[in-house]
Amino acid sequence: MGRSESQMDITDINTPKPKKPRWTPLEISLSVLVLLLTIIAVTMIALYATYD
């Protein structure tokens, strides 16, 4: 509490908060959906290619 404004400004400048891009639930669900659709598509192509 005994810090002046100049000291507070220096500490604010010297300690930037690291902003890591985190996956939102929407991005996770869309990525899972795309992955599942890709697996299904590859499976269907493989089954069609080996179908007699």
N, C-alpha and C positions, 0 to 999 in steps of 0.2 A: 504494500500500500504506500510505502514511502518513495516510490519511484516517480521521477518527473516524466513529463510527456516525451522528452527527447529519448530517455532510456526506453520507454515503452515502444516508441517508433523503431528504435534500433533492434529490439528483440523481435518485433513483428516482421521486420525486413529480413533478419537473419534466420528466421525459422519459418520458411514457407511450408505449407501443408502439402505433403505429397498426394497428388491426385491420381490414383491408379484407376484406369478404366475397368470397371467391374461389369460383369454380365448381368443384365436385368432378367427377371423371370421370363419376360416376353422373348428376349433374344435366345435364352436357353431353350424354351419350348419350340420356337421356330427352327432352331438348329437341330433339335431332336427330330422334329417332323421331317425336315429335309433329309436327314440321315436315314430315317426309316423308309421314306419314299425311294431314296437311291438304292437301298438294299432290296426293296421289293422289285424295283425296275430291273436290277441286275439279275435277280432270281428269275423273273419272268422271261428275260432274254435268254438266260441259260436253259431254262426249261423248253422254250420255243426252239432253240438251236438244236437241242438233243431230242426233240420230239420226232418220232417216226410216223 
